[in-house]
Amino acid sequence: MNMQGKVALITGASRGIGRAIALALAQQGMKRLILIARDRQKLAEVASVIEAMGVEVAIVPVDLSKPIDVNVAVAQVWRSYGPIHLLVNCAGVAYQNSFLQSKLFQVQEELSVNLLGMYTLTSLIARRMASQRQGTIVNVSSLMGKVAAPTMATYSATKFAILGFSQALRRELAQYNIRVIALLPSLTDTDMVRDLKLFRWVIPMTPQQVAEAFITGLQKDAPEILVGWQSHLAVWCQRFAPWLLEMILRIATPPAPNKQLEEKPSFLNRIQRFNDFWLSRNIDSLVSALKF
């Protein structure tokens, strides 16, 4: 993709990988960057850095989990700044927990932001790209979109879905001269993951390393951009030695929190358990007596 003089829209641009990608695109001669995230102040900080590089920038504070707000924002952006040539769907959230101890509100947030928010924005932008018959869409999945991670069930599910979504769109939108790319970084040192328990032997990448791989993949027109040697090794193991990958995951997975999954038994339950115990003891005694 030739990035000179083009317009890009990046979600999740206030921090982490999204911020690093925005800065990397600014260095590639983009005409304008449109930055989307929920935090206006952090967006403004990133925008000031990009403006100092001589690139036009606009910030759009919006919550991607609110479809009406997203629809209004996209209409205003397209009207004010013209056609968008590159869409980078980078916004995402992650929670780590044992599946049996997962919290519904966290599951809903991961699905709303990682999937539905991306779906809504992509639908609005892709329709406009199709009318101009050009564009590139990059959906940020993860290595967990190839290899599911224990303690990250919902997050892994959303990243698998993003990968499938990207593969389907790649074929559907090709007739409109729209390219669809999946970016698959491994664990990256960002604010989002700093409270997570890391898997053993996993060496986090920096957002800048992911952004560099992203730029290289765009220039090579790769349909999938797998970032880092650990990602390539994990995918190779999954393909040719799945038993080895299962063993590694079993050893590398951080221990689950030591919590009681069952509720504390009530007083009536305790009485019932005592009755069951007393009855079983008496039945055992009766059976022993009958044997003689």
LOSE-197553 format. One record per residue: residue in one letter; x, y, z of N, C-alpha, C in turn; residue number from 1. Coordinates in Angstrom, 3 decimals. Example, Ala and Ser with C-alpha at 12.3 -4.5 7.8 and 13.67 -1.06 7.14 Angstrom:
<pts>
A_13.190_-5.690_7.800_12.300_-4.500_7.800_13.200_-3.300_7.800_1
S_12.850_-2.250_7.080_13.670_-1.060_7.140_12.900_0.030_7.870_2
</pts>
This chain:
<pts>
M_0.841_-1.200_0.000_0.000_0.000_0.000_0.877_1.251_0.000_1
N_0.592_2.165_-0.886_1.274_3.449_-0.919_0.574_4.395_0.060_2
M_1.273_4.799_1.120_0.662_5.591_2.177_0.830_7.093_2.002_3
Q_1.559_7.499_0.998_1.800_8.922_0.778_0.490_9.650_0.469_4
G_0.203_10.688_1.252_-0.965_11.528_0.990_-2.307_10.903_1.290_5
K_-2.329_9.770_2.020_-3.585_9.079_2.303_-4.135_9.478_3.673_6
V_-5.394_9.103_3.918_-6.074_9.377_5.182_-6.335_8.057_5.898_7
A_-5.990_7.992_7.173_-6.182_6.765_7.957_-7.002_7.054_9.203_8
L_-7.821_6.099_9.574_-8.589_6.163_10.818_-8.130_5.008_11.700_9
I_-7.721_5.315_12.922_-7.209_4.291_13.854_-8.034_4.311_15.124_10
T_-8.580_3.171_15.511_-9.295_3.085_16.786_-8.329_2.602_17.876_11
G_-8.693_2.908_19.118_-7.806_2.546_20.218_-6.493_3.295_20.138_12
A_-6.531_4.509_19.583_-5.304_5.238_19.263_-4.732_6.015_20.436_13
S_-5.379_5.976_21.589_-4.901_6.783_22.716_-3.754_6.116_23.472_14
R_-3.526_4.817_23.233_-2.488_4.128_23.997_-2.074_2.847_23.280_15
G_-1.030_2.219_23.800_-0.626_0.883_23.368_-0.339_0.758_21.887_16
I_-0.817_-0.352_21.310_-0.545_-0.654_19.904_-1.169_0.389_18.987_17
G_-2.388_0.838_19.288_-3.046_1.843_18.455_-2.247_3.131_18.378_18
R_-1.732_3.572_19.509_-0.904_4.784_19.548_0.375_4.588_18.734_19
A_1.029_3.441_18.919_2.267_3.168_18.189_2.028_3.117_16.688_20
I_0.910_2.531_16.263_0.585_2.472_14.836_0.324_3.867_14.284_21
A_-0.380_4.702_15.046_-0.648_6.066_14.604_0.659_6.830_14.388_22
L_1.585_6.704_15.316_2.870_7.397_15.187_3.681_6.849_14.003_23
A_3.624_5.527_13.816_4.356_4.921_12.698_3.784_5.372_11.355_24
L_2.461_5.482_11.262_1.841_5.948_10.020_2.191_7.406_9.742_25
A_2.293_8.196_10.805_2.656_9.601_10.628_4.043_9.725_9.997_26
Q_4.913_8.769_10.294_6.271_8.800_9.736_6.317_8.332_8.286_27
Q_5.210_7.765_7.806_5.172_7.226_6.440_4.600_8.214_5.427_28
G_4.350_9.458_5.858_3.876_10.463_4.909_2.378_10.486_4.709_29
M_1.612_10.007_5.680_0.152_10.093_5.589_-0.262_11.565_5.587_30
K_-1.317_11.877_4.877_-1.812_13.252_4.834_-2.529_13.610_6.133_31
R_-3.385_12.688_6.616_-4.174_12.980_7.815_-4.445_11.696_8.584_32
L_-4.423_11.799_9.906_-4.773_10.688_10.774_-5.989_11.078_11.609_33
I_-6.951_10.184_11.670_-8.147_10.381_12.494_-8.076_9.372_13.629_34
L_-8.012_9.862_14.850_-7.787_9.018_16.013_-9.068_8.862_16.819_35
I_-9.424_7.605_17.098_-10.641_7.301_17.858_-10.291_6.550_19.129_36
A_-10.887_6.977_20.229_-10.787_6.287_21.516_-11.803_6.941_22.451_37
R_-11.925_6.412_23.662_-12.887_6.977_24.609_-12.324_8.168_25.371_38
D_-11.013_8.204_25.569_-10.385_9.211_26.419_-9.921_10.410_25.596_39
R_-10.641_11.522_25.713_-10.318_12.721_24.930_-8.928_13.272_25.270_40
Q_-8.597_13.282_26.559_-7.325_13.867_26.975_-6.134_13.092_26.407_41
K_-6.200_11.754_26.486_-5.102_10.953_25.951_-5.015_11.071_24.429_42
L_-6.166_11.176_23.768_-6.156_11.386_22.321_-5.472_12.701_21.974_43
A_-5.761_13.741_22.755_-5.160_15.048_22.500_-3.645_14.998_22.669_44
E_-3.168_14.204_23.623_-1.723_14.079_23.836_-1.052_13.420_22.633_45
V_-1.686_12.371_22.110_-1.132_11.709_20.924_-1.182_12.651_19.722_46
A_-2.294_13.376_19.606_-2.455_14.302_18.473_-1.374_15.370_18.462_47
S_-0.999_15.857_19.638_0.025_16.899_19.701_1.377_16.382_19.197_48
V_1.662_15.113_19.479_2.918_14.520_19.005_2.891_14.393_17.482_49
I_1.762_13.972_16.943_1.645_13.790_15.489_1.689_15.131_14.768_50
E_1.041_16.139_15.323_1.067_17.468_14.703_2.487_18.015_14.641_51
A_3.270_17.710_15.674_4.668_18.157_15.687_5.481_17.496_14.583_52
M_4.970_16.393_14.041_5.639_15.700_12.940_5.197_16.242_11.586_53
G_4.299_17.231_11.609_3.858_17.858_10.372_2.712_17.150_9.677_54
V_1.971_16.321_10.404_0.846_15.568_9.831_-0.463_16.091_10.417_55
E_-1.461_16.274_9.563_-2.772_16.703_10.041_-3.388_15.592_10.889_56
V_-4.122_15.985_11.920_-4.717_14.997_12.809_-6.038_15.512_13.338_57
A_-6.985_14.587_13.500_-8.279_14.895_14.107_-8.571_13.839_15.157_58
I_-9.141_14.250_16.284_-9.482_13.291_17.334_-11.000_13.179_17.435_59
V_-11.462_11.951_17.671_-12.893_11.675_17.773_-13.128_10.823_19.018_60
P_-13.443_11.445_20.151_-13.740_10.664_21.360_-15.109_9.996_21.224_61
V_-15.132_8.700_21.183_-16.400_7.978_21.052_-16.244_6.579_21.626_62
D_-17.310_6.060_22.193_-17.351_4.705_22.735_-17.861_3.770_21.643_63
L_-17.004_2.867_21.180_-17.361_1.990_20.066_-18.477_1.005_20.408_64
S_-18.772_0.839_21.697_-19.848_-0.081_22.083_-21.220_0.569_21.961_65
K_-21.271_1.842_21.507_-22.542_2.562_21.334_-22.757_2.836_19.850_66
P_-23.522_1.979_19.168_-23.645_2.047_17.700_-24.160_3.386_17.181_67
I_-25.109_3.987_17.859_-25.658_5.258_17.375_-24.582_6.340_17.371_68
D_-23.817_6.412_18.475_-22.729_7.399_18.555_-21.687_7.157_17.467_69
V_-21.387_5.898_17.204_-20.401_5.560_16.165_-20.907_5.984_14.792_70
N_-22.187_5.732_14.525_-22.787_6.103_13.236_-22.701_7.601_13.000_71
V_-23.040_8.372_14.019_-22.986_9.832_13.909_-21.541_10.294_13.697_72
A_-20.609_9.708_14.462_-19.206_10.106_14.365_-18.635_9.841_12.985_73
V_-18.936_8.671_12.412_-18.411_8.327_11.086_-18.955_9.267_10.016_74
A_-20.251_9.584_10.106_-20.853_10.509_9.135_-20.181_11.873_9.194_75
Q_-19.902_12.354_10.403_-19.250_13.654_10.559_-17.816_13.617_10.046_76
V_-17.113_12.522_10.357_-15.726_12.398_9.921_-15.630_12.381_8.403_77
W_-16.490_11.586_7.752_-16.439_11.477_6.295_-16.789_12.808_5.643_78
R_-17.758_13.499_6.244_-18.164_14.796_5.687_-17.075_15.856_5.873_79
S_-16.391_15.826_7.013_-15.410_16.864_7.333_-14.040_16.611_6.727_80
Y_-13.664_15.323_6.620_-12.278_15.027_6.240_-12.152_14.225_4.953_81
G_-13.272_13.946_4.311_-13.203_13.268_3.032_-12.994_11.767_3.153_82
P_-12.711_11.097_2.029_-12.580_9.637_2.011_-11.468_9.132_2.921_83
I_-11.722_7.976_3.532_-10.728_7.301_4.373_-10.154_6.142_3.567_84
H_-8.844_6.107_3.455_-8.191_5.077_2.650_-7.771_3.859_3.479_85
L_-7.527_4.082_4.777_-7.039_3.001_5.634_-7.794_3.029_6.958_86
L_-8.392_1.906_7.312_-9.054_1.741_8.612_-8.264_0.717_9.422_87
V_-7.879_1.087_10.642_-7.169_0.169_11.533_-8.020_-0.032_12.785_88
N_-8.610_-1.209_12.906_-9.440_-1.554_14.064_-8.553_-2.116_15.168_89
C_-8.184_-1.260_16.115_-7.221_-1.669_17.140_-7.818_-1.651_18.548_90
A_-8.970_-1.029_18.730_-9.551_-0.910_20.063_-9.896_-2.291_20.624_91
G_-9.603_-2.489_21.894_-9.918_-3.780_22.512_-9.711_-3.741_24.015_92
V_-10.361_-4.673_24.694_-10.180_-4.833_26.140_-9.947_-6.312_26.424_93
A_-9.318_-6.589_27.557_-9.011_-7.977_27.914_-9.123_-8.157_29.418_94
Y_-9.723_-9.263_29.813_-9.778_-9.656_31.216_-9.266_-11.088_31.332_95
Q_-8.574_-11.348_32.416_-8.030_-12.687_32.648_-8.683_-13.286_33.879_96
N_-9.232_-14.475_33.711_-9.893_-15.142_34.822_-10.167_-16.590_34.448_97
S_-10.278_-17.428_35.464_-10.766_-18.779_35.219_-12.176_-18.689_34.644_98
F_-12.472_-19.508_33.646_-13.800_-19.468_33.036_-14.903_-19.686_34.065_99
L_-14.671_-20.575_35.034_-15.690_-20.873_36.040_-15.887_-19.713_37.018_100
Q_-14.965_-18.767_37.007_-15.085_-17.602_37.881_-15.280_-16.316_37.085_101
S_-15.614_-16.439_35.807_-15.746_-15.250_34.964_-16.942_-14.411_35.394_102
K_-16.833_-13.117_35.127_-17.876_-12.160_35.496_-18.590_-11.704_34.235_103
L_-19.922_-11.726_34.272_-20.713_-11.461_33.082_-20.452_-10.064_32.516_104
F_-20.300_-9.069_33.378_-20.115_-7.708_32.863_-18.796_-7.583_32.110_105
Q_-17.771_-8.337_32.518_-16.498_-8.317_31.807_-16.618_-9.027_30.464_106
V_-17.336_-10.139_30.446_-17.575_-10.860_29.190_-18.310_-9.959_28.203_107
Q_-19.333_-9.261_28.696_-20.115_-8.383_27.825_-19.266_-7.237_27.277_108
E_-18.376_-6.693_28.099_-17.528_-5.597_27.628_-16.562_-6.071_26.548_109
E_-15.960_-7.251_26.734_-15.047_-7.786_25.720_-15.774_-8.012_24.397_110
L_-16.972_-8.574_24.466_-17.740_-8.811_23.242_-18.162_-7.499_22.592_111
S_-18.592_-6.530_23.411_-19.091_-5.259_22.885_-17.995_-4.460_22.196_112
V_-16.827_-4.374_22.829_-15.750_-3.557_22.271_-14.989_-4.312_21.190_113
N_-14.524_-5.517_21.525_-13.653_-6.262_20.610_-14.363_-6.692_19.338_114
L_-15.646_-7.036_19.458_-16.365_-7.564_18.298_-17.402_-6.603_17.739_115
L_-18.418_-6.278_18.549_-19.530_-5.489_18.032_-19.096_-4.081_17.642_116
G_-18.215_-3.478_18.445_-17.729_-2.155_18.095_-16.958_-2.169_16.790_117
M_-16.090_-3.156_16.630_-15.329_-3.301_15.389_-16.263_-3.555_14.215_118
Y_-17.256_-4.418_14.420_-18.208_-4.759_13.351_-18.979_-3.516_12.889_119
T_-19.468_-2.731_13.855_-20.244_-1.536_13.528_-19.419_-0.542_12.720_120
L_-18.222_-0.241_13.203_-17.379_0.740_12.515_-16.960_0.240_11.134_121
T_-16.582_-1.022_11.050_-16.150_-1.584_9.764_-17.279_-1.547_8.742_122
S_-18.489_-1.855_9.176_-19.632_-1.825_8.269_-19.841_-0.426_7.685_123
L_-19.753_0.593_8.541_-19.974_1.966_8.090_-18.871_2.434_7.139_124
I_-17.619_2.108_7.472_-16.499_2.549_6.634_-16.434_1.746_5.336_125
A_-16.667_0.426_5.423_-16.547_-0.429_4.235_-17.566_-0.049_3.164_126
R_-18.762_0.342_3.573_-19.773_0.760_2.584_-19.284_1.972_1.803_127
R_-18.657_2.896_2.502_-18.157_4.099_1.839_-16.936_3.781_0.982_128
M_-16.075_2.880_1.471_-14.932_2.464_0.657_-15.396_1.777_-0.620_129
A_-16.454_0.969_-0.513_-16.958_0.254_-1.691_-17.474_1.239_-2.743_130
S_-18.079_2.326_-2.297_-18.598_3.312_-3.248_-17.472_4.022_-3.989_131
Q_-16.314_4.158_-3.348_-15.171_4.787_-4.022_-14.232_3.754_-4.631_132
R_-14.560_2.461_-4.376_-13.846_1.328_-4.956_-12.348_1.341_-4.647_133
Q_-12.037_1.617_-3.399_-10.661_1.488_-2.925_-10.644_1.590_-1.404_134
G_-9.652_0.932_-0.807_-9.495_1.024_0.641_-8.757_-0.182_1.198_135
T_-8.270_-0.012_2.408_-7.604_-1.094_3.133_-8.134_-1.119_4.558_136
I_-8.480_-2.299_5.016_-8.979_-2.491_6.379_-8.038_-3.445_7.099_137
V_-7.549_-3.021_8.262_-6.683_-3.864_9.079_-7.384_-4.121_10.408_138
N_-7.646_-5.378_10.690_-8.271_-5.774_11.952_-7.207_-6.391_12.858_139
V_-7.053_-5.806_14.040_-6.040_-6.296_14.968_-6.619_-7.467_15.752_140
S_-6.171_-8.657_15.428_-6.537_-9.858_16.170_-5.437_-10.094_17.203_141
S_-4.910_-11.278_17.260_-3.880_-11.616_18.242_-3.377_-13.012_17.930_142
L_-2.241_-13.365_18.509_-1.819_-14.756_18.463_-2.907_-15.641_19.071_143
M_-3.666_-15.076_20.041_-4.771_-15.823_20.646_-5.928_-16.009_19.675_144
G_-5.836_-15.412_18.496_-6.782_-15.719_17.437_-6.396_-16.968_16.673_145
K_-5.195_-17.479_16.928_-4.720_-18.737_16.343_-4.618_-19.834_17.390_146
V_-4.135_-19.459_18.577_-3.912_-20.406_19.667_-4.643_-19.887_20.903_147
A_-5.721_-20.539_21.270_-6.514_-20.077_22.418_-5.732_-20.238_23.708_148
A_-5.915_-19.281_24.617_-5.159_-19.276_25.861_-6.068_-19.562_27.048_149
P_-5.738_-20.554_27.882_-6.480_-20.761_29.130_-6.427_-19.496_29.980_150
T_-7.465_-19.262_30.750_-7.685_-18.074_31.590_-8.028_-16.837_30.757_151
M_-8.113_-16.993_29.429_-8.457_-15.867_28.552_-9.522_-16.326_27.549_152
A_-10.512_-17.052_28.019_-11.457_-17.708_27.112_-12.229_-16.717_26.249_153
T_-12.817_-15.699_26.860_-13.629_-14.749_26.090_-12.756_-13.926_25.157_154
Y_-11.630_-13.459_25.656_-10.720_-12.680_24.815_-10.266_-13.514_23.615_155
S_-9.891_-14.770_23.862_-9.483_-15.652_22.765_-10.620_-15.831_21.770_156
A_-11.830_-15.989_22.278_-12.988_-16.170_21.395_-13.183_-14.957_20.491_157
T_-13.029_-13.750_21.049_-13.193_-12.551_20.219_-12.093_-12.457_19.173_158
K_-10.885_-12.861_19.512_-9.787_-12.760_18.565_-9.896_-13.811_17.464_159
F_-10.398_-15.011_17.800_-10.699_-16.006_16.762_-11.773_-15.453_15.825_160
A_-12.783_-14.818_16.396_-13.872_-14.270_15.589_-13.373_-13.170_14.663_161
I_-12.476_-12.321_15.154_-11.919_-11.254_14.318_-11.164_-11.841_13.128_162
L_-10.451_-12.927_13.368_-9.701_-13.562_12.287_-10.650_-14.139_11.236_163
G_-11.701_-14.818_11.681_-12.688_-15.344_10.739_-13.420_-14.241_9.991_164
F_-13.755_-13.182_10.702_-14.408_-12.022_10.099_-13.523_-11.433_9.000_165
S_-12.237_-11.316_9.285_-11.294_-10.750_8.314_-11.171_-11.635_7.079_166
Q_-11.124_-12.957_7.281_-11.011_-13.873_6.149_-12.238_-13.802_5.251_167
A_-13.416_-13.691_5.862_-14.653_-13.597_5.077_-14.703_-12.284_4.293_168
L_-14.378_-11.177_4.965_-14.415_-9.876_4.293_-13.383_-9.797_3.176_169
R_-12.243_-10.457_3.366_-11.183_-10.407_2.350_-11.722_-10.893_1.003_170
R_-12.526_-11.933_1.039_-13.081_-12.483_-0.202_-14.258_-11.645_-0.701_171
E_-15.090_-11.183_0.217_-16.283_-10.427_-0.182_-15.949_-9.060_-0.763_172
L_-14.982_-8.385_-0.166_-14.710_-6.999_-0.550_-13.656_-6.859_-1.645_173
A_-13.053_-7.971_-2.045_-12.027_-7.906_-3.091_-12.575_-7.318_-4.377_174
Q_-13.848_-7.587_-4.683_-14.446_-7.083_-5.924_-14.571_-5.560_-5.936_175
Y_-14.482_-4.949_-4.738_-14.543_-3.487_-4.641_-13.153_-2.871_-4.476_176
N_-12.136_-3.674_-4.709_-10.751_-3.217_-4.583_-10.435_-2.804_-3.141_177
I_-11.010_-3.514_-2.199_-10.752_-3.277_-0.782_-9.946_-4.459_-0.243_178
R_-8.796_-4.172_0.338_-7.959_-5.205_0.942_-8.287_-5.318_2.423_179
V_-8.318_-6.530_2.935_-8.585_-6.775_4.357_-7.425_-7.585_4.919_180
I_-6.826_-7.061_5.968_-5.627_-7.650_6.556_-5.882_-7.919_8.034_181
A_-5.338_-9.023_8.543_-5.395_-9.326_9.974_-3.999_-9.164_10.561_182
L_-3.902_-8.397_11.636_-2.644_-8.213_12.358_-2.695_-9.055_13.621_183
L_-1.681_-9.930_13.806_-1.702_-10.872_14.924_-0.442_-10.731_15.781_184
P_-0.439_-9.760_16.692_0.705_-9.651_17.606_0.619_-10.691_18.714_185
S_1.770_-11.036_19.281_1.774_-11.851_20.490_1.647_-10.905_21.685_186
L_1.881_-11.399_22.879_1.737_-10.575_24.062_2.575_-9.305_23.930_187
T_1.919_-8.157_24.131_2.577_-6.869_23.954_2.494_-6.070_25.247_188
D_3.571_-5.406_25.578_3.665_-4.663_26.834_2.879_-3.358_26.732_189
T_1.598_-3.422_27.089_0.729_-2.248_27.062_0.006_-2.126_28.395_190
D_-0.691_-0.998_28.565_-1.464_-0.801_29.798_-2.491_-1.909_29.988_191
M_-3.033_-2.410_28.894_-4.112_-3.390_28.965_-3.682_-4.697_29.626_192
V_-2.413_-5.075_29.466_-1.980_-6.393_29.942_-1.139_-6.344_31.212_193
R_-0.899_-5.153_31.741_0.019_-5.065_32.869_-0.539_-5.658_34.155_194
D_-1.854_-5.824_34.243_-2.443_-6.459_35.420_-2.667_-7.958_35.214_195
L_-2.290_-8.472_34.037_-2.495_-9.886_33.749_-1.318_-10.708_34.267_196
K_-1.606_-11.959_34.601_-0.537_-12.887_34.965_0.040_-13.465_33.675_197
L_1.336_-13.251_33.478_1.949_-13.658_32.226_2.142_-15.172_32.161_198
F_2.062_-15.704_30.959_2.365_-17.106_30.721_3.876_-17.304_30.802_199
R_4.286_-18.419_31.367_5.716_-18.694_31.507_6.387_-18.734_30.139_200
W_7.592_-18.197_30.093_8.468_-18.192_28.922_8.034_-17.198_27.838_201
V_6.922_-16.519_28.012_6.485_-15.555_27.006_7.193_-14.222_27.242_202
I_7.869_-13.735_26.222_8.583_-12.467_26.310_7.730_-11.395_25.623_203
P_7.211_-10.426_26.377_6.342_-9.404_25.763_7.093_-8.585_24.714_204
M_6.371_-8.220_23.654_6.906_-7.323_22.649_6.569_-5.892_23.048_205
T_7.185_-4.945_22.386_6.828_-3.551_22.597_5.815_-3.124_21.529_206
P_4.986_-2.130_21.815_4.061_-1.628_20.789_4.792_-1.146_19.538_207
Q_5.989_-0.616_19.716_6.756_-0.131_18.571_7.157_-1.286_17.644_208
Q_7.495_-2.445_18.219_7.819_-3.610_17.397_6.612_-4.068_16.588_209
V_5.438_-4.021_17.217_4.212_-4.394_16.499_3.942_-3.407_15.368_210
A_4.119_-2.117_15.646_3.881_-1.090_14.630_4.839_-1.250_13.447_211
E_6.089_-1.600_13.721_7.062_-1.817_12.640_6.640_-2.993_11.760_212
A_6.194_-4.081_12.404_5.727_-5.241_11.636_4.483_-4.886_10.825_213
F_3.640_-4.047_11.392_2.428_-3.585_10.706_2.790_-2.831_9.423_214
I_3.721_-1.892_9.520_4.127_-1.107_8.344_4.744_-2.016_7.284_215
T_5.598_-2.934_7.709_6.222_-3.870_6.763_5.170_-4.728_6.067_216
G_4.182_-5.223_6.836_3.122_-6.031_6.254_2.275_-5.256_5.256_217
L_2.009_-3.978_5.552_1.257_-3.148_4.605_2.011_-2.990_3.298_218
Q_3.300_-2.796_3.398_4.113_-2.594_2.197_4.223_-3.865_1.364_219
K_4.125_-5.027_2.029_4.225_-6.298_1.315_2.868_-6.837_0.865_220
D_1.781_-6.146_1.209_0.427_-6.586_0.859_0.122_-7.982_1.408_221
A_0.562_-8.254_2.639_0.321_-9.566_3.252_-1.113_-9.650_3.778_222
P_-1.812_-10.764_3.555_-3.182_-10.900_4.080_-3.227_-11.056_5.594_223
E_-2.178_-11.662_6.173_-2.058_-11.785_7.624_-0.653_-11.367_8.030_224
I_-0.571_-10.607_9.115_0.724_-10.158_9.620_0.919_-10.784_10.994_225
L_1.715_-11.843_11.032_2.007_-12.544_12.282_3.267_-11.932_12.871_226
V_3.155_-11.410_14.085_4.237_-10.600_14.655_5.053_-11.407_15.665_227
G_6.350_-11.471_15.463_7.253_-12.060_16.445_7.520_-13.538_16.229_228
W_8.731_-13.957_16.596_9.118_-15.356_16.402_8.300_-16.290_17.289_229
Q_7.865_-15.817_18.454_7.056_-16.679_19.328_5.725_-17.026_18.661_230
S_5.170_-16.069_17.945_3.923_-16.318_17.229_4.115_-17.356_16.135_231
H_5.179_-17.210_15.369_5.455_-18.170_14.296_5.702_-19.574_14.858_232
L_6.419_-19.640_15.987_6.693_-20.938_16.605_5.410_-21.593_17.104_233
A_4.532_-20.802_17.750_3.275_-21.347_18.280_2.381_-21.858_17.155_234
V_2.295_-21.105_16.071_1.462_-21.530_14.942_2.056_-22.766_14.284_235
W_3.385_-22.828_14.183_4.041_-24.014_13.622_3.727_-25.244_14.482_236
C_3.831_-25.088_15.804_3.533_-26.213_16.711_2.080_-26.656_16.581_237
Q_1.190_-25.683_16.482_-0.225_-26.028_16.355_-0.491_-26.828_15.083_238
R_0.223_-26.503_14.034_-0.005_-27.156_12.749_0.640_-28.535_12.671_239
F_1.865_-28.661_13.197_2.625_-29.887_12.992_2.811_-30.731_14.258_240
A_2.674_-30.121_15.424_2.845_-30.871_16.678_1.870_-30.361_17.730_241
P_0.567_-30.533_17.497_-0.422_-29.997_18.439_-0.274_-30.561_19.845_242
W_0.188_-31.808_19.959_0.381_-32.399_21.282_1.444_-31.629_22.066_243
L_2.485_-31.152_21.362_3.537_-30.385_22.015_3.011_-29.034_22.491_244
L_2.188_-28.410_21.656_1.612_-27.115_22.038_0.712_-27.262_23.259_245
E_-0.078_-28.342_23.287_-0.952_-28.579_24.442_-0.128_-28.740_25.714_246
M_0.964_-29.440_25.617_1.818_-29.650_26.784_2.434_-28.335_27.245_247
I_2.882_-27.526_26.285_3.488_-26.240_26.628_2.464_-25.330_27.293_248
L_1.257_-25.290_26.751_0.212_-24.450_27.336_-0.143_-24.888_28.747_249
R_-0.139_-26.212_28.954_-0.477_-26.735_30.287_0.555_-26.291_31.321_250
I_1.814_-26.299_30.909_2.887_-25.915_31.829_2.976_-24.400_31.981_251
A_2.735_-23.682_30.881_2.958_-22.235_30.874_1.816_-21.430_31.458_252
T_0.617_-22.016_31.506_-0.549_-21.269_31.979_-0.387_-20.856_33.434_253
P_-0.634_-19.587_33.756_-0.524_-19.152_35.157_-1.575_-19.852_36.010_254
P_-1.269_-20.117_37.287_-2.232_-20.806_38.147_-3.484_-19.993_38.349_255
A_-4.615_-20.684_38.396_-5.891_-20.018_38.638_-5.971_-19.595_40.099_256
P_-6.704_-18.517_40.392_-6.863_-18.085_41.783_-7.465_-19.194_42.637_257
N_-6.983_-19.319_43.859_-7.460_-20.374_44.758_-8.714_-19.911_45.471_258
K_-9.855_-20.082_44.795_-11.127_-19.663_45.362_-12.088_-20.845_45.375_259
Q_-12.978_-20.823_46.338_-14.003_-21.849_46.398_-15.077_-21.535_45.369_260
L_-15.333_-22.466_44.478_-16.340_-22.237_43.455_-17.744_-22.487_43.989_261
E_-17.855_-23.321_44.999_-19.166_-23.618_45.561_-19.485_-22.621_46.659_262
E_-20.785_-22.317_46.819_-21.197_-21.439_47.894_-21.063_-22.155_49.227_263
K_-20.901_-21.376_50.281_-20.795_-21.956_51.607_-22.099_-22.663_51.946_264
P_-22.052_-23.916_52.399_-23.293_-24.655_52.641_-24.125_-24.006_53.742_265
S_-25.424_-24.007_53.525_-26.329_-23.428_54.507_-26.497_-24.389_55.691_266
F_-27.178_-23.911_56.745_-27.409_-24.723_57.929_-28.223_-25.970_57.582_267
L_-29.246_-25.796_56.741_-30.073_-26.949_56.362_-29.266_-27.964_55.554_268
N_-28.361_-27.448_54.695_-27.517_-28.364_53.917_-26.593_-29.162_54.818_269
R_-26.084_-28.511_55.876_-25.219_-29.211_56.818_-25.976_-30.332_57.531_270
I_-27.231_-30.052_57.951_-28.051_-31.074_58.597_-28.281_-32.238_57.647_271
Q_-28.582_-31.917_56.376_-28.828_-32.963_55.391_-27.589_-33.829_55.185_272
R_-26.400_-33.169_55.128_-25.165_-33.927_54.961_-24.912_-34.838_56.171_273
F_-25.215_-34.346_57.381_-25.041_-35.165_58.575_-25.970_-36.375_58.537_274
N_-27.216_-36.156_58.126_-28.180_-37.263_58.024_-27.708_-38.311_57.021_275
D_-27.199_-37.805_55.877_-26.701_-38.745_54.869_-25.536_-39.561_55.426_276
F_-24.635_-38.891_56.142_-23.480_-39.576_56.722_-23.923_-40.609_57.758_277
W_-24.852_-40.184_58.662_-25.345_-41.084_59.721_-26.040_-42.287_59.112_278
L_-26.853_-42.040_58.064_-27.574_-43.139_57.433_-26.617_-44.113_56.763_279
S_-25.594_-43.568_56.090_-24.634_-44.441_55.402_-23.878_-45.306_56.402_280
R_-23.520_-44.736_57.570_-22.806_-45.513_58.586_-23.670_-46.643_59.101_281
N_-24.952_-46.371_59.330_-25.847_-47.394_59.855_-26.131_-48.475_58.834_282
I_-26.209_-48.084_57.553_-26.416_-49.092_56.514_-25.207_-50.010_56.425_283
D_-23.999_-49.430_56.533_-22.775_-50.232_56.508_-22.762_-51.217_57.678_284
S_-23.200_-50.786_58.857_-23.217_-51.669_60.020_-24.220_-52.770_59.835_285
L_-25.373_-52.437_59.240_-26.413_-53.441_59.021_-25.931_-54.499_58.026_286
V_-25.256_-54.042_56.968_-24.753_-54.988_55.966_-23.710_-55.909_56.582_287
S_-22.842_-55.355_57.444_-21.825_-56.189_58.089_-22.467_-57.231_58.999_288
A_-23.514_-56.851_59.700_-24.191_-57.785_60.594_-24.865_-58.909_59.817_289
L_-25.458_-58.596_58.673_-26.138_-59.610_57.863_-25.162_-60.624_57.296_290
K_-23.880_-60.200_57.090_-22.895_-61.120_56.540_-22.608_-62.243_57.517_291
F_-22.791_-61.953_58.787_-22.527_-62.990_59.787_-23.802_-63.710_60.174_292
</pts>
